[in-house]
Amino acid sequence: MQLHSLRRITAIGGGHGLGRVLSTLSFMKHKLVGIVATTDNGGATGLLRESQHCIAWGDIRNCLSQLVEQPLAAEVLNYRFDCTSSLHGHNFGNLLLYTLDQLSARPLDGIQLLSRLLNIDNRILPMSECPTDLIATTADGIQCHGEIRIDKLPAMPRKLSLSGTVKATPEAIRHIQNSQLILLGPGSFMTSVMPPLLVSGIRDALLTTNAKVVFIDNLADESGPAGAMSLADKVSFIEKQLGQQIIDLALSNKKEKDLKLPVIGGLESDKDVHYRHNTSNLLAKLQEASKQLLTESA
């Protein structure tokens, strides 16, 4: 089945990885939905969260900047104030999203307004509109709070969770349930891919949807404990966190005998950044995955 003929595609993740997937599939317009992790507590996002107790805007801004067609608009969104300003360390796009949120009934309204101003037809949804932090519980039962600390753990934690009561964005649940194809990754496994899956409403929607789920692996091993995980380890970790296997196929250059999933390889990197996927190649591989999964289920 051709991608353009699908009713709905939902991509889940964060950071540069989700933005790359969304930009690759941007031709899907309103039929493409991105559900973005909102747990980042580092850099400019961390500064804003610390002072205003808001959701993490950085990954949302990153996705918008990769979807906007005007290069200058992308530069404006990503502009970071220098040390000569009292706003040192802050990012203009994050501040703009936060401001629009303050003027709107809910964070999603601000995101939609900025999307319209930037002429972006795809829909970007936060995983939750409630501020929350990522929590890792180590093998010794010690809890580690915040993505910055979790990335520095010497080994993979026993489990991940979120602080407080975190409700999924209702629109995110609806789009997952109505999708034919769901994409997870690429990106930092613990801090980009996993956080949305920990929201109970999103988890339940993934467990009950009829959509086929594709895991997009990284091209290069990331730093931190997740970098030592095999593809099978990642698939197993997701299964343990959700209580059920949801992945139907993986895109990865790693072929592993103990992985009981079809794997499509041959992923290529961008010519300028070796750890980012080449968009033309990624599109071809996603098309191959769609044809394989959705033709079989038809």
C-alpha positions, 0 to 999 in steps of 0.5 A, spaced: 500 500 500 502 506 498 504 511 503 500 517 500 493 513 500 493 511 508 488 514 512 493 517 517 500 516 520 502 517 527 510 518 528 512 518 535 518 521 539 522 527 540 528 531 538 532 531 531 529 524 529 522 525 529 523 532 526 527 528 520 521 523 520 516 528 519 520 532 514 520 526 510 513 525 510 511 532 510 507 531 503 502 527 507 499 534 510 494 533 515 494 525 514 501 526 518 501 527 526 507 527 530 506 526 538 512 529 541 516 528 547 515 533 553 520 531 558 527 534 556 530 538 562 536 540 559 539 546 555 534 552 553 528 548 554 531 546 561 532 554 563 524 555 561 522 549 565 525 551 571 523 558 571 516 557 568 514 550 570 511 549 563 512 543 558 518 542 554 518 546 548 524 544 545 522 538 541 516 541 539 520 547 536 525 542 533 519 539 529 516 545 527 523 548 524 524 541 520 517 542 517 517 549 515 519 551 508 522 558 509 529 557 511 529 564 514 523 561 519 527 555 521 533 560 523 528 564 527 525 558 531 532 556 532 535 562 534 539 562 541 540 568 545 548 570 546 552 571 552 551 579 551 543 578 552 539 578 559 536 572 555 543 568 555 541 561 553 534 561 551 531 559 545 527 564 541 522 559 538 521 556 545 519 563 548 515 564 542 511 557 543 511 559 551 508 566 549 503 563 545 501 558 550 500 563 555 495 567 550 491 560 549 486 556 552 491 550 552 498 549 549 496 545 543 492 551 541 499 555 541 502 550 537 496 550 532 497 557 531 504 557 530 503 552 525 498 556 521 503 562 521 508 558 518 504 554 513 505 547 516 500 542 514 502 537 518 499 536 525 504 537 531 501 534 538 505 534 545 504 527 548 501 531 554 499 538 556 502 537 563 509 538 565 512 532 567 519 529 568 522 522 566 524 518 572 529 512 571 529 506 577 535 503 577 537 495 578 538 497 585 531 501 586 534 508 586 530 513 582 534 518 578 530 524 576 530 528 569 533 526 562 540 530 564 541 525 569 538 519 566 543 520 560 549 519 565 547 513 568 552 507 568 547 502 566 540 501 563 535 502 568 530 497 570 524 501 568 522 508 566 516 512 569 513 519 569 513 524 575 506 526 577 499 524 574 500 525 566 494 525 562 495 524 554 493 529 549 486 527 547 487 528 540 494 524 540 489 518 543 484 519 537 490 519 532 493 513 534 486 509 534 485 512 527 492 511 524 494 505 519 501 506 521 505 508 527 512 510 527 517 510 533 523 513 533 529 514 531 532 518 536 535 517 543 532 511 546 530 513 553 529 520 552 526 521 546 522 514 544 520 512 551 517 518 554 510 518 550 510 511 551 510 512 558 503 516 558 498 511 560 493 514 555 498 513 549 500 506 552 493 504 552 491 506 545 498 503 542 495 496 545 488 497 542 490 500 535 489 496 529 495 500 526 501 497 524 507 499 528 514 500 525 520 502 529 526 506 526 533 504 529 538 509 529 544 509 524 549 510 530 550 508 537 548 514 541 552 516 548 550 513 554 547 506 556 542 506 551 548 506 546 550 499 548 543 496 547 542 491 541 535 492 536 533 486 540 534 489 547 530 495 545 524 491 542 524 487 549 525 493 553 519 497 550 515 490 551 516 490 558 514 497 559 508 496 555 506 489 558 505 487 550 509 487 544 507 492 539 512 492 534 511 489 527 517 491 523 523 494 524 528 499 520 535 497 522 542 496 519 543 491 525 540 484 523 540 479 529 538 472 529 534 472 536 529 478 534 523 475 532 521 481 527 522 482 520 527 487 519 528 492 513 536 494 512 539 498 507 538 505 511 543 510 509 545 517 512 545 524 510 551 526 507 552 532 511 550 529 518 552 521 519 547 520 524 541 523 521 537 519 516 537 520 508 530 523 507 530 519 500 532 513 503 528 513 509 522 514 505 523 508 500 524 504 506 518 506 509 514 505 503 517 498 503 515 497 510 508 500 509 507 495 502 509 489 506 505 490 513 499 493 510 498 488 504 499 482 508 493 485 513 489 487 507 
